[in-house]
Amino acid sequence: MELSRRTLTVYTLLAAVWALVLVWQAEEHYRFRTAAKADLSNRSRDIANTVSACIRGMRFRGAVLQERLEPVLNELVNGRSNAVVKPSEVTSIVLLNAAGERIAEAGRRLDLEQLDIVQQGEHWGQGSVVFVNLVDLGSTDQWEGGTNPTVVLPRLSEFTNTFPDSMRNRERREPGLDPPRHEGAPPEPGQARESSGNAGPPPEPRPREPGPRPRRPPWLRGLSESDYQALIQRRALHDLVLAMSVDSFHVASARDLWLRLIIVFLATVSAVGSGIAWRNLATSSDLQIRLVRASELNSHLKEMNLAAAGLAHETRNPLNIIRGLAQMISRRTDAPAEIQQKSREIINEADKVAAQLNEFINYSRPREVRRTVLELGSLINEVVRTLNYDLEEKQIKLEVAGEPLSIEADEQMLRQALFNLLLNAVQAVDTRGAIQVVSRRQGQSEAILEVRDDGPGVPEDRRTEIFKPYFTTNETGTGLGLAVVQQIVLAHGWEVECLANEPKGAVFRISHLKLKV
């Protein structure tokens, strides 16, 4: 039982260490994925800063030409001649106005409505991740105390179709000329000086509206205020949508997962190997302990055999003389009946002493095992036949059960051990009791032999002491029968134990019998 508890403790510790490694690797893989996502997010911020820097570099008085912006965006998507962006890393770049309308884009076209991008941040999908508004594209230069948002001017092919007539008339003029004045607008300073001689006094200037007024680029001064505000709302940059491929993230995550699985597999192999090694070590230790005990017991018995042989020699002769004289007296016809009765009692007591002396000599005899292949079932039946008289006298029902097995053992020793166990069971059960002999396999190479009875049983505190010499619960017993059984069992390297039999009685089990393979 102690060895089983120790083995269970070792297996529990191995399972706990394996589970700890499993949790550790799962946590490390989660950390790796989190770090990879953070790295991808940082890459997106770098690319967004690059887009913002490019826009600021191309901006002139708050305006950027779409013909110049889109090639730069395409270069960022393709990743050519750019140390910041790797090829196939960025799949789409979309610039939006405040209303969420597209102003400029490059790469694969994104379906913003299907993506349901209504909040800023990260939006992970199957093959890509979309980042919204990584930088503030609306912050621009300040002129005359106000801010001027960055406006992306449409292509020249769309320029005349998008702007009003006043802007088209200005585009037909020579470059560098002043824009036409609106009706009621104040004249330019040079024009006022040229017409001062021919016309009346110059008109008073229009009063300026309070508050800062954003300064327009020269080519937008021909627009009316409403058209200019509509242009700003429609073409002013506000949000940046960046779509990046997650293929590299999935490849790195899969590589790390395989690494974690390999570590878990190695931990599993180590745990299973350690468990098998411990089991073999425990089995070897158990066998070594049994062999040491058997060797010590055998050495002790050899010493006792010398003393027992001398004791038997010195005791048998006087005992035989006493028994012979008592027989002579009991057979005399002229002896009184009382003398004959006393003589028979002397003979009976002398026989008891002789029996005890024989059992003691048998117990003290060294056990030298000569193993042969035995049919266990045939041996059991032969021993049962020798006890038929005792079984019939007490009307005991004896049953032999189990499968036919061939074992390796010393035939005379095993016969004596089985005889002692069956005789002990016959003496323990009451009249019309029941005894059962069961043999069965224990694993692939071992067998178990059990002798069960429905007698009074053995108390739990005496189940280990019952195999000690001269310990008996039977008034007529010598206390050496089960001790001899233990000697034979230990000499073979087996184990014998006394267990409880349900609902009552005792079970004497001999285990680790070696099967003939």
C-alpha positions as CSV (number, residue, x, y, z in Angstrom):
1,M,0.0,0.0,0.0
2,E,2.9,2.4,0.8
3,L,4.5,1.8,-2.5
4,S,1.2,2.4,-4.3
5,R,0.8,5.7,-2.5
6,R,4.3,6.7,-3.4
7,T,3.7,5.8,-7.0
8,L,0.4,7.7,-7.1
9,T,2.2,10.7,-5.7
10,V,4.9,10.6,-8.4
11,Y,2.3,10.2,-11.1
12,T,0.4,13.1,-9.7
13,L,3.5,15.3,-9.7
14,L,4.4,14.3,-13.3
15,A,0.9,15.2,-14.4
16,A,1.0,18.5,-12.6
17,V,4.4,19.4,-14.2
18,W,3.0,18.4,-17.6
19,A,-0.1,20.5,-17.1
20,L,2.1,23.4,-16.0
21,V,4.1,23.1,-19.2
22,L,0.9,23.0,-21.2
23,V,-0.5,26.2,-19.5
24,W,2.9,27.9,-19.8
25,Q,3.2,27.2,-23.6
26,A,-0.4,28.3,-24.1
27,E,0.2,31.6,-22.3
28,E,3.5,32.1,-24.2
29,H,1.7,31.6,-27.5
30,Y,-1.0,34.1,-26.5
31,R,1.7,36.6,-25.6
32,F,3.4,36.0,-29.0
33,R,0.1,36.7,-30.8
34,T,-0.5,39.8,-28.7
35,A,3.0,41.0,-29.4
36,A,2.7,40.2,-33.2
37,K,-0.6,42.2,-33.3
38,A,1.1,45.1,-31.5
39,D,4.0,45.0,-33.9
40,L,1.5,45.1,-36.9
41,S,-0.3,48.0,-35.3
42,N,3.0,49.8,-34.8
43,R,3.9,49.2,-38.5
44,S,0.5,50.6,-39.5
45,R,1.3,53.8,-37.4
46,D,4.7,54.1,-39.2
47,I,3.0,53.8,-42.6
48,A,0.3,56.3,-41.6
49,N,3.0,58.7,-40.5
50,T,4.7,58.2,-43.8
51,V,1.4,59.0,-45.7
52,S,1.0,62.1,-43.5
53,A,4.6,63.2,-44.2
54,C,4.1,62.7,-47.9
55,I,0.9,64.8,-47.9
56,R,2.6,67.6,-45.9
57,G,5.5,67.6,-48.4
58,M,3.2,67.9,-51.4
59,R,0.9,70.5,-49.9
60,F,1.0,74.1,-51.1
61,R,-1.2,76.6,-49.3
62,G,-3.4,73.8,-48.0
63,A,-3.9,72.0,-51.4
64,V,-2.6,68.8,-52.8
65,L,-3.1,67.7,-56.4
66,Q,-4.6,64.3,-56.8
67,E,-2.4,63.6,-59.8
68,R,0.6,63.8,-57.4
69,L,-1.0,62.1,-54.4
70,E,-2.2,58.9,-56.0
71,P,1.2,57.8,-57.4
72,V,2.7,58.2,-54.0
73,L,-0.1,56.1,-52.5
74,N,0.4,53.4,-55.1
75,E,4.1,53.3,-54.3
76,L,3.3,52.8,-50.6
77,V,0.8,49.9,-51.5
78,N,3.3,48.2,-53.9
79,G,6.2,48.7,-51.6
80,R,8.7,49.4,-54.4
81,S,11.7,51.7,-53.7
82,N,10.4,52.2,-50.1
83,A,12.2,51.1,-47.0
84,V,9.2,51.7,-44.8
85,V,6.7,49.4,-46.5
86,K,7.4,45.8,-47.5
87,P,5.8,44.4,-50.7
88,S,2.4,42.9,-50.2
89,E,2.2,44.4,-46.7
90,V,-0.3,47.2,-47.4
91,T,-3.3,46.2,-49.5
92,S,-5.3,49.4,-49.5
93,I,-5.1,53.1,-48.5
94,V,-8.2,55.2,-48.5
95,L,-8.4,58.9,-47.7
96,L,-11.8,60.1,-46.5
97,N,-13.5,63.4,-45.9
98,A,-15.4,64.3,-42.7
99,A,-18.6,62.7,-44.2
100,G,-16.8,59.4,-44.8
101,E,-16.7,59.9,-48.6
102,R,-13.6,58.7,-50.6
103,I,-11.2,61.4,-51.8
104,A,-8.3,59.3,-52.9
105,E,-7.4,55.6,-52.7
106,A,-4.8,53.0,-53.8
107,G,-4.7,49.3,-53.9
108,R,-7.6,46.9,-53.5
109,R,-10.9,48.6,-53.2
110,L,-12.4,48.4,-49.7
111,D,-16.1,48.0,-49.2
112,L,-16.5,50.3,-46.2
113,E,-20.2,49.7,-45.8
114,Q,-19.7,45.9,-45.7
115,L,-16.8,46.3,-43.3
116,D,-19.1,48.3,-41.1
117,I,-16.3,50.7,-40.1
118,V,-18.0,53.2,-37.9
119,Q,-15.5,53.5,-35.2
120,Q,-11.9,54.4,-35.1
121,G,-9.4,51.6,-34.2
122,E,-8.6,48.2,-35.5
123,H,-10.9,45.9,-37.4
124,W,-9.6,42.4,-37.9
125,G,-10.9,40.2,-40.7
126,Q,-10.0,36.9,-42.3
127,G,-7.2,38.0,-44.6
128,S,-6.5,41.6,-43.5
129,V,-6.8,44.1,-40.7
130,V,-8.2,47.6,-41.3
131,F,-6.9,50.6,-39.3
132,V,-9.1,53.8,-39.2
133,N,-7.8,57.3,-38.6
134,L,-4.3,56.5,-37.4
135,V,-3.2,60.2,-37.8
136,D,-5.0,63.5,-38.0
137,L,-5.0,64.5,-41.6
138,G,-7.1,67.6,-40.9
139,S,-4.4,69.6,-39.1
140,T,-2.7,72.1,-41.5
141,D,-0.9,75.4,-41.6
142,Q,-2.3,78.5,-39.9
143,W,-2.7,81.6,-42.0
144,E,-4.0,84.9,-40.7
145,G,-5.0,83.5,-37.4
146,G,-7.1,80.6,-38.8
147,T,-6.6,77.0,-39.9
148,N,-6.8,75.9,-43.5
149,P,-7.6,72.2,-44.0
150,T,-5.7,70.1,-46.5
151,V,-7.8,69.9,-49.7
152,V,-7.1,67.4,-52.4
153,L,-7.8,69.0,-55.8
154,P,-9.4,66.7,-58.3
155,R,-7.7,65.7,-61.6
156,L,-7.4,68.3,-64.3
157,S,-9.8,66.3,-66.4
158,E,-12.4,66.7,-63.7
159,F,-11.4,70.3,-62.8
160,T,-13.6,72.1,-65.3
161,N,-16.6,69.8,-64.7
162,T,-16.4,70.2,-60.9
163,F,-15.9,73.9,-60.4
164,P,-18.3,76.8,-61.4
165,D,-17.9,79.1,-64.3
166,S,-15.9,81.7,-62.4
167,M,-13.2,79.1,-61.8
168,R,-13.2,77.9,-65.4
169,N,-12.7,81.5,-66.6
170,R,-9.8,81.9,-64.2
171,E,-8.1,78.7,-65.5
172,R,-8.2,80.1,-69.1
173,R,-6.1,83.1,-68.1
174,E,-2.4,83.2,-68.3
175,P,-0.6,81.7,-65.3
176,G,0.4,84.3,-62.8
177,L,-2.5,86.8,-63.6
178,D,-4.7,88.0,-60.9
179,P,-8.0,86.3,-60.5
180,P,-11.1,88.2,-61.7
181,R,-12.9,90.4,-59.3
182,H,-16.5,89.8,-58.3
183,E,-19.0,92.4,-58.7
184,G,-18.7,94.8,-55.8
185,A,-15.3,93.4,-54.8
186,P,-12.6,95.9,-53.8
187,P,-10.0,96.7,-56.6
188,E,-6.5,95.5,-56.3
189,P,-4.0,98.1,-55.3
190,G,-2.3,98.4,-58.7
191,Q,-5.6,98.8,-60.5
192,A,-6.7,101.5,-58.2
193,R,-3.7,103.6,-59.0
194,E,-4.2,103.1,-62.8
195,S,-7.8,104.2,-62.8
196,S,-7.5,107.0,-60.3
197,G,-7.0,109.6,-63.1
198,N,-10.1,108.6,-65.1
199,A,-12.6,107.7,-62.6
200,G,-14.0,109.2,-59.5
201,P,-12.9,108.5,-56.0
202,P,-12.4,104.8,-55.3
203,P,-15.2,102.9,-53.6
204,E,-14.9,102.4,-49.9
205,P,-13.7,98.9,-49.0
206,R,-16.2,96.3,-47.8
207,P,-16.1,95.9,-44.0
208,R,-14.3,92.7,-42.9
209,E,-16.3,90.1,-41.0
210,P,-15.1,89.7,-37.4
211,G,-12.9,86.6,-36.5
212,P,-10.1,84.9,-38.3
213,R,-10.6,84.2,-42.0
214,P,-8.7,81.4,-43.6
215,R,-6.5,82.4,-46.5
216,R,-7.3,80.7,-49.8
217,P,-4.7,79.5,-52.3
218,P,-4.5,81.8,-55.3
219,W,-6.3,79.4,-57.6
220,L,-9.3,79.1,-55.3
221,R,-9.8,82.9,-54.8
222,G,-12.2,83.0,-57.7
223,L,-14.7,80.8,-55.9
224,S,-17.6,82.3,-54.0
225,E,-17.7,81.7,-50.3
226,S,-20.4,79.0,-50.6
227,D,-18.6,77.2,-53.4
228,Y,-15.4,77.4,-51.4
229,Q,-17.0,76.0,-48.3
230,A,-18.6,73.2,-50.3
231,L,-15.2,72.4,-51.9
232,I,-13.6,72.2,-48.4
233,Q,-16.3,69.9,-47.1
234,R,-16.2,67.7,-50.1
235,R,-12.4,67.5,-50.8
236,A,-10.9,68.2,-47.3
237,L,-8.9,65.3,-45.8
238,H,-10.2,64.0,-42.4
239,D,-9.7,60.2,-42.0
240,L,-7.1,57.7,-43.1
241,V,-8.2,54.0,-43.7
242,L,-5.3,51.6,-44.0
243,A,-5.7,47.9,-44.8
244,M,-2.8,45.6,-44.2
245,S,-2.4,41.9,-45.0
246,V,-2.3,39.5,-42.0
247,D,-0.6,36.7,-43.9
248,S,2.8,37.3,-42.2
249,F,1.0,37.4,-38.8
250,H,-0.7,34.1,-39.5
251,V,2.6,32.5,-40.7
252,A,4.5,33.7,-37.7
253,S,1.6,32.6,-35.4
254,A,1.5,29.1,-37.0
255,R,5.3,28.8,-36.7
256,D,5.2,29.7,-33.0
257,L,2.2,27.4,-32.4
258,W,4.2,24.5,-34.0
259,L,7.1,25.3,-31.7
260,R,4.8,25.3,-28.7
261,L,3.3,22.0,-29.8
262,I,6.7,20.4,-30.2
263,I,7.6,21.6,-26.6
264,V,4.4,20.1,-25.3
265,F,5.0,16.9,-27.2
266,L,8.5,16.6,-25.7
267,A,7.1,17.3,-22.3
268,T,4.5,14.6,-22.8
269,V,7.2,12.1,-23.9
270,S,9.3,13.1,-20.9
271,A,6.4,12.7,-18.4
272,V,5.4,9.3,-19.9
273,G,9.0,8.2,-19.9
274,S,9.5,9.3,-16.4
275,G,6.3,7.5,-15.3
276,I,7.4,4.3,-17.0
277,A,10.9,4.6,-15.5
278,W,9.4,5.1,-12.1
279,R,7.2,2.1,-12.4
280,N,10.1,-0.1,-13.5
281,L,12.1,1.3,-10.6
282,A,9.3,0.6,-8.1
283,T,8.9,-2.9,-9.5
284,S,12.6,-3.6,-9.3
285,S,12.8,-2.1,-5.8
286,D,9.9,-4.3,-4.7
287,L,11.5,-7.4,-6.2
288,Q,14.8,-6.5,-4.6
289,I,13.1,-6.0,-1.2
290,R,11.4,-9.4,-1.5
291,L,14.6,-11.1,-2.5
292,V,16.5,-9.5,0.4
293,R,13.9,-10.6,2.8
294,A,13.9,-14.1,1.4
295,S,17.7,-14.2,1.5
296,E,17.8,-13.1,5.1
297,L,15.1,-15.5,6.1
298,N,16.8,-18.3,4.3
299,S,20.1,-17.5,6.1
300,H,18.3,-17.4,9.4
301,L,16.6,-20.7,8.7
302,K,19.8,-22.4,7.8
303,E,21.1,-21.5,11.2
304,M,18.0,-22.6,12.9
305,N,18.0,-25.9,11.0
306,L,21.2,-27.0,12.7
307,A,19.7,-26.3,16.1
308,A,16.4,-27.8,15.1
309,A,18.1,-31.0,13.8
310,G,19.9,-31.4,17.1
311,L,16.7,-30.6,19.1
312,A,14.7,-33.1,17.0
313,H,17.3,-35.8,17.5
314,E,17.6,-35.3,21.2
315,T,13.8,-35.0,21.6
316,R,12.5,-37.8,19.4
317,N,14.3,-40.6,21.1
318,P,12.9,-39.9,24.6
319,L,9.6,-39.1,23.1
320,N,9.4,-42.4,21.2
321,I,10.4,-44.3,24.4
322,I,7.7,-42.6,26.4
323,R,5.1,-43.3,23.7
324,G,6.2,-47.0,23.4
325,L,6.0,-47.6,27.1
326,A,2.5,-46.0,27.2
327,Q,1.4,-48.3,24.4
328,M,2.7,-51.3,26.3
329,I,0.8,-50.3,29.4
330,S,-2.4,-49.6,27.5
331,R,-2.4,-53.0,25.9
332,R,-2.0,-55.0,29.1
333,T,-5.2,-56.9,29.8
334,D,-4.5,-57.1,33.6
335,A,-4.1,-53.3,33.9
336,P,-6.9,-51.4,35.4
337,A,-9.2,-49.4,33.1
338,E,-8.0,-46.1,34.7
339,I,-4.4,-47.0,33.9
340,Q,-5.2,-47.8,30.3
341,Q,-7.1,-44.5,29.9
342,K,-4.1,-42.6,31.3
343,S,-1.8,-44.5,28.9
344,R,-3.9,-43.5,25.9
345,E,-3.8,-39.9,27.0
346,I,0.0,-40.1,27.2
347,I,0.1,-41.5,23.7
348,N,-2.1,-38.6,22.4
349,E,0.0,-35.9,24.0
350,A,3.2,-37.6,22.7
351,D,1.7,-37.5,19.2
352,K,0.9,-33.8,19.5
353,V,4.4,-33.1,20.6
354,A,5.7,-35.1,17.7
355,A,3.5,-33.2,15.3
356,Q,4.7,-29.9,16.6
357,L,8.2,-31.1,16.4
358,N,7.7,-32.1,12.8
359,E,6.2,-28.7,11.9
360,F,9.0,-26.9,13.6
361,I,11.6,-28.9,11.6
362,N,9.6,-28.2,8.4
363,Y,9.5,-24.5,9.2
364,S,13.2,-24.3,10.0
365,R,14.2,-26.2,6.8
366,P,16.0,-24.0,4.2
367,R,13.8,-23.4,1.1
368,E,15.7,-24.3,-2.1
369,V,13.3,-23.6,-5.0
370,R,13.4,-26.0,-8.0
371,R,11.1,-24.5,-10.5
372,T,9.2,-26.5,-13.0
373,V,6.2,-25.9,-15.3
374,L,3.0,-26.8,-13.4
375,E,-0.6,-27.0,-14.4
376,L,-2.2,-25.0,-11.6
377,G,-5.6,-26.5,-12.0
378,S,-4.4,-30.1,-11.8
379,L,-2.3,-29.2,-8.7
380,I,-5.3,-27.7,-7.0
381,N,-7.5,-30.7,-7.6
382,E,-4.9,-33.1,-6.2
383,V,-4.6,-31.1,-3.0
384,V,-8.4,-30.9,-2.7
385,R,-8.6,-34.7,-3.0
386,T,-6.3,-35.1,0.0
387,L,-8.8,-33.2,2.1
388,N,-11.9,-35.0,1.0
389,Y,-12.3,-36.7,4.4
390,D,-12.2,-33.4,6.3
391,L,-14.5,-31.7,3.8
392,E,-17.1,-34.5,4.1
393,E,-16.9,-34.6,7.9
394,K,-17.9,-30.9,8.1
395,Q,-20.1,-31.0,5.0
396,I,-18.1,-28.2,3.5
397,K,-18.8,-27.1,-0.1
398,L,-15.6,-26.4,-2.0
399,E,-15.5,-24.8,-5.4
400,V,-12.6,-24.5,-7.8
401,A,-12.9,-21.6,-10.3
402,G,-10.7,-19.8,-12.7
403,E,-9.1,-20.4,-16.1
404,P,-6.4,-23.1,-16.7
405,L,-3.0,-21.6,-16.2
406,S,0.6,-22.9,-16.4
407,I,3.0,-21.4,-13.9
408,E,6.7,-21.8,-12.9
409,A,7.1,-23.0,-9.3
410,D,8.5,-25.8,-7.1
411,E,5.8,-28.4,-7.1
412,Q,6.3,-29.8,-3.5
413,M,6.5,-26.3,-2.0
414,L,3.4,-25.0,-3.8
415,R,1.5,-28.2,-2.9
416,Q,2.4,-27.8,0.8
417,A,1.5,-24.0,0.8
418,L,-1.9,-24.7,-0.9
419,F,-2.5,-27.6,1.5
420,N,-1.8,-25.4,4.6
421,L,-4.1,-22.7,3.2
422,L,-7.0,-25.1,2.5
423,L,-6.5,-26.8,5.9
424,N,-6.6,-23.4,7.6
425,A,-9.9,-22.6,5.8
426,V,-11.4,-26.0,6.7
427,Q,-10.6,-25.4,10.4
428,A,-11.9,-21.8,10.2
429,V,-15.4,-22.4,8.7
430,D,-18.4,-23.9,10.5
431,T,-20.3,-27.0,9.5
432,R,-21.7,-26.7,6.0
433,G,-19.5,-23.8,5.2
434,A,-18.1,-22.8,1.8
435,I,-14.6,-22.5,0.5
436,Q,-13.6,-21.3,-3.0
437,V,-10.2,-21.6,-4.8
438,V,-9.8,-19.0,-7.6
439,S,-6.9,-18.6,-10.0
440,R,-6.8,-15.8,-12.6
441,R,-4.4,-13.7,-14.6
442,Q,-2.7,-10.6,-13.3
443,G,-1.5,-8.7,-16.4
444,Q,0.3,-10.4,-19.2
445,S,2.9,-12.5,-17.3
446,E,1.6,-13.0,-13.8
447,A,-1.2,-14.8,-12.0
448,I,-3.1,-14.7,-8.7
449,L,-4.2,-17.7,-6.5
450,E,-6.9,-17.0,-3.9
451,V,-8.4,-19.2,-1.1
452,R,-11.7,-17.8,0.1
453,D,-13.9,-18.9,3.0
454,D,-17.0,-17.8,4.8
455,G,-15.6,-18.3,8.3
456,P,-15.3,-15.6,11.1
457,G,-12.5,-13.9,9.2
458,V,-9.4,-12.2,10.6
459,P,-9.5,-8.8,12.3
460,E,-7.7,-6.0,10.4
461,D,-5.2,-5.4,13.1
462,R,-4.1,-9.1,13.0
463,R,-3.9,-9.7,9.2
464,T,-0.1,-9.1,9.2
465,E,0.6,-10.9,12.5
466,I,-1.2,-14.1,11.3
467,F,1.8,-15.1,9.3
468,K,4.2,-14.9,12.3
469,P,5.4,-18.2,13.8
470,Y,3.2,-19.6,16.7
471,F,0.5,-17.0,16.2
472,T,-2.8,-18.7,15.8
473,T,-6.5,-18.1,16.5
474,N,-7.3,-21.8,16.5
475,E,-7.1,-23.6,19.9
476,T,-5.8,-26.8,18.3
477,G,-3.4,-25.2,15.8
478,T,0.3,-24.9,16.2
479,G,0.7,-21.4,14.6
480,L,3.3,-22.6,12.0
481,G,1.1,-23.5,9.1
482,L,0.7,-19.9,7.7
483,A,4.3,-19.1,8.6
484,V,5.4,-22.0,6.4
485,V,3.2,-20.6,3.6
486,Q,4.9,-17.2,3.9
487,Q,8.3,-18.9,3.7
488,I,7.4,-20.7,0.5
489,V,5.9,-17.6,-1.0
490,L,9.0,-15.5,-0.2
491,A,11.3,-18.1,-1.5
492,H,9.5,-17.9,-4.9
493,G,9.5,-14.1,-4.9
494,W,5.7,-14.0,-4.5
495,E,3.5,-12.1,-2.1
496,V,0.8,-13.4,0.3
497,E,-1.7,-11.3,2.1
498,C,-4.9,-11.7,4.2
499,L,-7.9,-9.7,3.1
500,A,-11.5,-9.5,4.1
501,N,-14.1,-11.6,2.2
502,E,-17.5,-10.0,1.6
503,P,-19.9,-10.4,3.2
504,K,-17.9,-12.4,5.8
505,G,-14.8,-14.6,6.0
506,A,-11.2,-14.2,4.9
507,V,-9.3,-14.3,1.6
508,F,-5.7,-15.5,1.4
509,R,-4.2,-14.2,-1.8
510,I,-0.9,-15.3,-3.4
511,S,0.1,-12.8,-6.1
512,H,2.9,-12.4,-8.7
513,L,2.9,-16.1,-9.7
514,K,5.0,-16.2,-12.9
515,L,3.1,-17.6,-15.9
516,K,4.7,-19.9,-18.4
517,V,4.8,-17.9,-21.7
